[in-house]
Amino acid sequence: MQNQDFIIKIAVLAVYVGILFLIGIFASKRIKSMSDYYVGGKKMGFWAVAFSARATGESGWLLIGLTGMGAMAGYSAYWVVIGELLGVFVSWQFMAKRFKKRSDAYGAITIPDYLNSHFKSSTNTLRIIAASILVVFIVIYVASQIDVTGVAFKSMLGIDYKLGAIIGFLIVLAYIFIGGFVAAVWSDLFQGLLMFFGLVLLPVVVWFSMDHGAGVTAGLNAIDPTLTNIMGRSSDGWMNLFTILGFSMIGLGFLGSPQVYVRFMSIKDENEIDKGKWVATTFTLLTDAAAVTIGILARIYFTAEGQDPEAVLGNNGEDVLSMITESFLPTVLVALFVAIVLSAIMSTIDSLLILASSAITRDFYQKIFRPDIKDESLTKISRIATVIMAFTALIIAMIMNYVSPDRQIFWVIIFGWSGIAATFCPVIILTLFWKGYSEKGAIASMISGFIAVILFNFVFKEMENIGEYFVAIDVLFPSFVVAMLVGILVSKKYPPKTEAVTMIEKIDSE
């Protein structure tokens, strides 16, 4: 019976992979220039962009990390949902149109392109710093996603971690290599739909299948009354405040992260943004809330009072999804959930690899060393850069697994996400809403954000007495604040070029 179940899971997975390759082949027919490879020729529709932005923004942590967090934290995990919902809505409502209009006016197809044009930079300093930081944190983030792939294969298919990580890595690399950004966005739409319906329907099925007795709140209270406290589980009020901030401020990452904002560059026109806003917001609300709910139901069903939840549900609850699906769904649907987990992971890996490739190929090679080379000649180099970045991330993932077998998946992923967000989100926000922001201010923001993420993660978290509070708040929020403040102070000291301000005012008035 076990062999039969395994064969069914592999068969469903093979169909899923086959669909991805078909998408890659069809997408490859649209790749005629660098603009096509990196931003789909700026002709993408709102459904594709909205689902792609959300699938890219969520990653493997939605299914493996957030479900586990729901089981570990209980009701307070819903603060993540609130934070993400606000971040996505503010991004689409107040930032996307302005960013789209300006990036089109600049002719930008990468984030460093946008920044260089915005400040009318006469040197490549800003471009080099932006591209370098982007590559460093993207490789870390991709490594964390490959790590989750190995964990997912191990917990849901019983395949060895290393083999699972390599299989998932080769699948995503192949279809990006074939079809570039268009393949990434189209596959994200397909994968986003799988994620959406799988996540939203699963807690409904589980609820009606399990003996829910007196209800969720009573079930959690019977295990541990602190699980039903929305304001946090600690008796220390400051710890609860820092925990809530840590959870809710994850949503800051949607206010300018390059992998999300490249999607706004690619959308057909500003009118599509109004439609995409509601698709993205609805997706976020339902999938995030469903993920936390799945974790909470797993905590009630699989654990009892006095039990160590990690002994039952895995490190930080990473086995929640596999245990829930195996217990409540037939084998074919369990296999479909394996594909859904891979969808969440791969939709992020593909976008990040293309972003890293663009930073190396366009922002370093073309713009700095070979400005005479034509875009068409760079497609081959782009693919080579993608492969190099991917293999670097794979090696890091394997090292992480070897050095730290007890690592917490949720926070490893969030570290990579936070590094990108703290470095770029303050910069994007200030370029869009403050004309007094200067190139030196942007450089200061990026460098201070980059350093702050490292300091808060490796220094402040290890300090006696206060370290545990920094563990609770994590690195994104404090690093974000540091980058904003430093950027503002430096811009006050070194104002922007007059011609840059004039250009921005002209674009905004059109």
C-alpha positions in Angstrom: 0.0 0.0 0.0 2.8 2.4 0.9 4.5 1.7 -2.5 1.2 2.3 -4.3 0.8 5.6 -2.5 4.3 6.6 -3.3 3.8 5.8 -7.0 0.6 7.9 -7.1 2.4 10.9 -5.5 5.3 10.7 -8.0 2.8 10.4 -10.9 0.9 13.5 -9.8 4.2 15.3 -9.3 5.3 14.3 -12.8 2.1 15.8 -14.3 2.7 19.0 -12.4 6.3 19.2 -13.6 5.2 18.5 -17.1 2.8 21.4 -17.0 5.6 23.7 -15.8 7.8 22.6 -18.7 5.0 23.3 -21.2 4.7 26.8 -19.7 8.4 27.3 -20.1 8.4 26.1 -23.8 5.5 28.4 -24.7 7.0 31.3 -22.8 10.3 30.9 -24.6 8.6 31.8 -27.9 8.0 35.3 -26.5 11.7 35.9 -25.5 13.1 38.2 -28.2 15.0 40.8 -26.0 16.4 41.5 -22.6 13.1 43.4 -21.7 11.2 40.2 -22.6 13.5 38.0 -20.5 13.5 40.3 -17.4 10.1 42.0 -17.4 8.0 40.2 -20.0 8.2 43.1 -22.4 6.0 45.1 -20.0 2.9 43.5 -21.4 1.7 41.3 -18.6 -2.0 41.2 -17.5 -3.3 41.9 -14.0 -4.3 38.3 -13.2 -0.8 37.0 -14.0 1.0 39.9 -12.2 -1.2 39.8 -9.1 -0.9 36.0 -8.6 2.8 36.1 -9.5 3.5 38.9 -7.0 1.7 37.0 -4.3 3.2 33.6 -5.1 6.6 35.2 -5.2 6.1 37.1 -2.0 4.8 34.2 0.0 7.3 31.4 -0.8 7.7 28.1 1.0 7.3 29.7 4.4 3.5 30.1 3.8 2.9 26.4 3.7 5.7 25.0 5.8 6.6 28.0 8.0 3.3 29.8 8.7 1.3 26.6 9.2 4.0 25.6 11.8 3.8 29.0 13.4 0.0 28.7 13.7 0.6 25.5 15.6 3.3 26.9 17.9 1.9 30.4 18.5 -1.9 29.9 18.4 -4.1 32.9 17.8 -1.2 35.4 18.0 0.0 34.1 14.7 -2.9 35.9 13.0 -0.8 39.1 13.5 1.3 37.9 10.5 -1.9 37.9 8.5 -2.8 41.4 9.5 0.7 42.7 8.8 0.9 41.0 5.4 -2.6 42.2 4.4 -1.8 45.8 5.2 1.6 45.6 3.4 0.1 44.2 0.2 -2.8 46.7 0.2 -0.7 49.7 0.8 1.8 48.6 -1.9 -0.9 48.1 -4.6 -3.0 51.1 -3.5 -0.5 53.9 -3.0 2.8 52.8 -4.5 2.4 50.6 -7.6 1.0 53.2 -10.0 3.6 55.8 -9.1 6.3 53.2 -9.4 5.0 51.9 -12.7 4.7 55.4 -14.2 8.2 56.4 -13.2 9.9 53.2 -14.2 8.3 53.4 -17.6 9.4 57.0 -18.0 13.0 55.9 -17.1 12.9 52.9 -19.4 14.0 50.8 -16.4 13.8 47.0 -16.5 15.7 46.4 -13.2 15.6 48.1 -9.8 19.2 49.5 -10.1 18.1 50.9 -13.5 15.2 52.7 -11.8 17.4 54.1 -9.0 20.2 55.2 -11.3 17.7 57.1 -13.5 15.7 58.5 -10.6 18.7 60.3 -9.2 20.3 61.1 -12.6 23.4 59.4 -11.3 26.6 60.3 -13.1 28.5 57.4 -11.6 27.9 53.7 -11.2 28.3 53.7 -7.4 24.6 53.4 -6.6 24.1 50.7 -9.3 27.1 48.6 -8.0 25.9 48.8 -4.4 22.3 48.0 -5.2 23.2 45.1 -7.5 25.8 43.7 -5.0 23.4 43.7 -2.0 20.7 42.3 -4.2 22.8 39.3 -5.3 24.0 38.6 -1.7 20.6 38.4 -0.1 18.9 36.8 -3.1 21.4 33.9 -3.0 20.7 33.5 0.8 16.9 33.7 0.2 17.1 31.2 -2.7 19.3 28.9 -0.5 16.5 29.0 2.2 13.9 28.0 -0.4 16.0 25.1 -1.7 16.4 24.1 1.9 12.6 24.0 2.3 12.3 22.0 -0.9 14.5 19.3 0.7 12.4 19.4 3.9 9.2 19.2 1.9 10.3 16.1 -0.1 11.5 14.4 3.1 8.4 15.0 5.2 5.8 14.6 2.4 7.4 11.9 0.1 9.9 10.2 2.4 12.7 11.1 -0.1 16.2 11.9 1.3 16.6 15.7 2.0 19.6 16.2 -0.3 18.0 14.3 -3.2 14.7 16.2 -2.7 16.5 19.6 -2.7 18.4 18.7 -5.9 15.3 17.5 -7.7 13.3 20.7 -6.9 16.3 22.8 -7.8 16.8 21.2 -11.2 13.1 21.5 -12.0 12.9 25.2 -11.4 16.2 25.9 -13.0 15.2 24.2 -16.2 12.0 26.1 -16.9 13.5 29.5 -16.0 16.4 28.7 -18.3 13.9 28.0 -21.1 11.5 30.9 -20.6 12.8 33.6 -18.4 10.4 36.1 -16.7 7.4 35.2 -18.9 7.8 31.5 -17.8 8.2 32.6 -14.2 5.0 34.8 -14.3 2.9 32.3 -16.1 4.0 29.4 -13.9 3.4 31.6 -10.9 -0.2 32.1 -12.0 -0.7 28.4 -12.4 1.1 27.7 -9.1 -0.7 30.6 -7.3 -4.0 29.1 -8.3 -2.9 25.7 -6.9 -1.8 27.4 -3.6 -4.9 29.4 -3.3 -7.5 26.6 -3.7 -5.4 24.1 -1.8 -4.8 26.3 1.2 -8.4 27.7 1.4 -10.1 24.4 1.1 -7.9 22.3 3.4 -8.9 23.8 6.8 -12.6 23.5 5.7 -12.1 19.8 5.0 -10.2 19.3 8.2 -12.7 21.1 10.3 -15.6 19.0 9.1 -13.6 15.8 9.3 -12.3 16.1 12.8 -14.2 15.7 16.1 -14.1 19.4 16.9 -16.1 19.0 20.1 -16.6 22.4 21.9 -14.7 24.4 19.2 -11.3 25.7 18.4 -10.9 28.0 21.4 -11.9 25.3 23.9 -9.6 22.8 22.1 -6.6 25.2 22.4 -7.4 26.1 26.0 -7.4 22.4 26.9 -3.8 22.1 25.6 -2.5 25.5 26.8 -4.6 28.6 27.6 -1.9 30.9 26.4 -2.5 29.7 22.8 -5.8 31.6 22.7 -4.2 34.9 23.7 -4.2 37.1 20.6 -1.8 39.6 22.4 0.9 37.0 22.8 1.7 34.0 25.0 4.3 35.5 27.4 3.6 36.9 30.9 6.1 39.7 30.0 4.1 42.5 28.3 7.2 43.9 26.6 8.0 40.4 25.1 4.4 40.2 23.8 4.7 43.7 22.2 8.0 42.8 20.5 6.5 39.5 19.3 3.5 41.2 17.8 5.7 43.8 16.1 7.9 40.9 14.8 4.9 39.1 13.4 3.0 42.1 11.9 6.0 43.9 10.5 6.8 41.1 8.1 4.3 42.9 5.9 6.9 45.8 5.5 8.6 43.6 3.0 5.9 44.2 0.4 6.6 47.9 0.3 9.4 47.8 -2.3 11.0 44.4 -2.4 12.6 44.1 -5.8 11.2 40.6 -6.6 7.7 42.1 -6.1 8.2 45.5 -7.7 9.7 44.0 -10.9 6.1 42.7 -11.3 4.8 46.2 -11.3 7.3 47.1 -14.0 6.0 44.2 -16.1 2.3 45.0 -15.9 0.7 46.2 -19.2 -0.6 49.6 -17.9 -1.7 51.5 -14.7 -5.3 50.5 -15.2 -4.4 46.9 -14.7 -3.0 47.8 -11.2 -6.5 48.8 -10.0 -7.8 45.3 -10.9 -4.8 43.5 -9.7 -5.0 45.2 -6.3 -8.2 43.3 -5.3 -6.9 40.0 -6.6 -3.7 40.3 -4.6 -5.4 41.5 -1.4 -8.0 38.7 -1.5 -5.3 36.1 -2.1 -3.3 37.3 0.8 -6.2 37.4 3.3 -7.5 34.0 2.5 -4.3 32.1 2.0 -2.5 33.5 5.1 -5.5 33.1 7.4 -5.9 29.5 6.1 -2.3 28.7 6.7 -2.5 29.8 10.4 -5.8 28.0 10.8 -4.3 24.8 9.5 -1.6 25.0 12.1 -4.1 25.7 14.9 -6.3 22.7 13.9 -3.1 20.5 13.8 -2.2 21.6 17.3 -5.7 20.6 18.6 -5.8 17.3 16.7 -2.2 16.0 17.2 -1.1 17.3 20.6 -2.3 17.1 24.1 -1.7 19.1 27.3 1.8 18.8 28.6 3.3 17.5 25.3 6.2 19.1 23.6 4.6 20.2 20.3 7.9 20.1 18.4 8.4 16.5 19.4 5.1 15.7 17.7 4.9 18.3 14.9 8.6 18.6 14.0 11.1 21.5 14.5 9.0 24.7 14.7 6.0 22.7 13.4 7.5 22.1 10.0 5.7 18.7 9.6 2.2 20.2 10.2 1.1 20.3 6.6 2.3 16.7 5.8 0.6 15.3 8.9 -2.7 17.1 8.2 -2.9 16.1 4.6 -1.9 12.4 5.3 -4.5 12.2 8.1 -7.5 13.8 6.3 -7.0 13.5 2.5 -6.9 10.6 0.0 -3.5 9.8 -1.5 -4.2 11.7 -4.8 -4.9 14.9 -2.9 -1.9 14.4 -0.7 0.2 14.2 -3.8 -1.5 17.4 -5.1 -0.4 19.1 -1.9 3.2 18.0 -2.5 2.9 19.9 -5.8 1.3 22.9 -4.0 4.2 23.1 -1.6 6.7 22.9 -4.5 4.6 25.6 -6.2 5.0 28.0 -3.2 8.8 27.4 -3.1 9.5 27.5 -6.8 7.4 30.5 -7.6 9.8 32.4 -5.3 13.0 30.7 -6.5 12.3 31.5 -10.2 11.7 35.2 -9.6 14.7 35.6 -7.4 17.1 33.8 -9.8 15.9 36.0 -12.7 16.4 39.1 -10.4 19.9 38.0 -9.5 20.7 37.3 -13.1 19.5 40.8 -14.1 21.7 42.4 -11.4 24.8 40.6 -12.7 24.1 40.7 -16.5 22.5 44.1 -17.0 23.6 46.1 -14.0 27.2 44.9 -13.8 28.3 43.5 -17.2 26.3 45.7 -19.6 25.9 49.0 -17.8 29.4 49.1 -16.2 31.8 47.0 -18.3 30.2 46.7 -21.7 27.8 49.6 -22.4 28.3 49.1 -26.1 26.9 45.5 -26.1 23.4 45.1 -27.5 20.6 43.7 -25.4 20.0 40.7 -27.8 23.6 39.5 -27.2 23.0 39.3 -23.4 20.4 36.6 -23.3 23.0 33.8 -23.3 25.0 35.5 -20.6 21.8 35.9 -18.6 21.2 32.2 -18.6 24.7 31.4 -17.6 24.4 33.9 -14.7 21.2 32.3 -13.6 22.9 28.8 -13.5 25.8 30.2 -11.5 23.6 31.9 -8.9 21.4 28.8 -8.6 24.3 26.4 -7.9 25.8 28.8 -5.4 22.5 28.8 -3.5 22.3 25.0 -3.7 25.7 24.7 -2.1 24.7 27.2 0.7 21.5 25.2 1.3 23.5 22.0 1.7 26.0 23.7 4.1 23.0 25.1 6.2 21.6 21.6 6.5 24.9 20.1 7.6 26.0 22.9 10.0 22.5 23.5 11.6 20.2 20.5 11.4 17.9 22.0 14.0 17.5 25.4 12.2 14.0 26.9 12.2 12.8 27.2 8.6 10.5 30.1 9.2 13.2 32.4 10.5 15.9 31.3 8.0 13.6 32.3 5.2 12.6 35.5 7.0 16.3 36.5 7.3 16.7 36.4 3.6 13.4 38.2 3.0 14.3 40.8 5.7 17.7 41.4 4.1 16.2 42.3 0.7 13.3 44.3 2.3 15.4 46.3 4.8 17.9 47.3 2.1 15.4 48.2 -0.7 12.0 49.0 0.8 13.0 52.3 2.6 14.8 53.4 -0.6 11.7 52.7 -2.9 9.3 54.4 -0.4 11.5 57.5 -0.1 12.0 57.8 -3.9 8.3 57.6 -4.5 7.1 60.0 -1.7 9.9 62.5 -0.9 11.6 64.7 -3.6 14.3 65.7 -1.1 15.7 62.2 -1.1 19.2 62.2 -2.7 21.5 59.6 -4.3 23.9 59.8 -1.3 20.9 59.3 1.0 19.9 56.2 -1.0 23.4 54.7 -0.8 23.4 55.4 3.0 20.0 53.7 3.3 21.1 50.6 1.5 24.4 50.2 3.3 22.9 50.9 6.8 20.0 48.6 6.1 22.4 45.8 5.0 24.6 46.3 8.0 21.6 46.5 10.4 20.2 43.2 9.3 23.5 41.5 10.0 24.0 43.3 13.4 20.4 42.6 14.7 20.6 39.0 13.6 24.1 38.0 14.7 24.9 40.5 17.5 21.8 42.0 19.2 20.1 38.6 19.3 23.0 37.1 21.3 23.2 39.9 23.9 22.3 39.0 27.5 19.0 40.2 29.0 17.8 42.0 25.8 18.7 39.4 23.2 15.4 37.5 23.6 13.5 40.7 22.8 15.4 41.1 19.5 14.7 37.4 18.7 11.0 38.2 19.2 11.0 41.4 17.0 13.4 39.8 14.5 15.5 41.9 12.1 13.2 43.5 9.6 11.4 46.2 11.6 14.5 47.7 13.4 16.7 47.4 10.3 13.9 49.1 8.2 13.7 52.0 10.7 17.5 52.4 10.7 17.7 52.6 6.9 14.8 55.1 6.7 16.4 57.4 9.4 19.9 57.3 8.0 18.6 57.9 4.4 16.6 61.0 5.6 19.5 62.4 7.7 22.1 62.0 4.9 19.7 63.5 2.3 19.2 66.5 4.5 23.0 67.0 4.6 23.5 66.2 0.9 20.3 67.3 -1.1 19.4 65.8 -4.5 20.4 67.3 -7.8 18.1 70.1 -9.0 17.7 68.4 -12.4 16.7 65.1 -10.8 13.9 66.9 -8.8 12.8 68.8 -11.9 12.6 65.5 -13.9 10.5 63.8 -11.2 8.1 66.8 -11.0 7.7 66.7 -14.8 6.9 62.9 -14.9 4.4 63.2 -12.0 2.6 66.1 -13.7 2.1 64.3 -17.0 
